[in-house]
Amino acid sequence: MYIVFKNNVHHTPTAYLGRNDTRTTSKNDANSDLSPPFFNFSQLLCSYQSHGLDLHDLVVLSTSHSIGLAR
């Protein structure tokens, strides 16, 4: 699916919507693949490593969801 934004410029940019990694979702897969919120650091690192990720990935992905202010 995609949406086209028309503007006064000669070209028309296109923005693709939706997921590009899959066309289906599964609550069971999400619950088994995602780390639970009560994991400590060691458990999180082991979980990430089991998916082929490392400490750098853990820090980047964890802090990207933690930094910011609620308005």
N, C-alpha and C positions, 0 to 999 in steps of 0.2 A: 504494500500500500504506500502511496506517496501523496503529497500535497504540493501544489504549485503556488508560489507566492508571486503575484503579478505586481509590478511597480512601474514607475515612469522611465526606467532605464531600458535600453534596447534588449537586454537579456533577461531571462526569467529563471531565477534560481529555484532549484527543486530541493525540498527537504523530505527525506525518507522517514517514515514513521514506523514504529513497531520494533520488535526484536529481530535481530539478524542471526542470532545463534540457534534458534529453535522455533518451531511452529506449534509446539505443544508444551503444556506445563503439567507438572505432577507434584502435588502436595507431599506425597510420600518421598519422592526424590529430594525435594527441597529439605524436608525434615531430616533425611539421612545424610545429606551432603553438607549442610551448613552447620557450623559450630554453634552449640547452644550458648545463650548469654551468660551462663554461670561458669563457663570454662575459665580456669586460671591461665597464666602465661604459658606454662609448660604444656598444658593440654592444647591450647590454641596453636602453639608452634608444631606439635606433633600432628594435629589435624591438617594444618596447612601443608606440611611436608608430605603427608599421605596423598595430597592432590598435586604434588610436583612443584609446590611453591616453597619459598625460603623466608628467612627472617625479614629481609627487605620488603617482600610482598606483604607480610603480616603487618609491618609498621605502616606502610603506605595505605593499604586498604583499611586498616583499623582507624588510623587517624583521620582519614578523609571523611569518615562518618562521625567523628567526635569533635572536630574543631568547628567552631562557629557560635553564633548567638541566636537564641530564640527571640522572636519579636512578638 
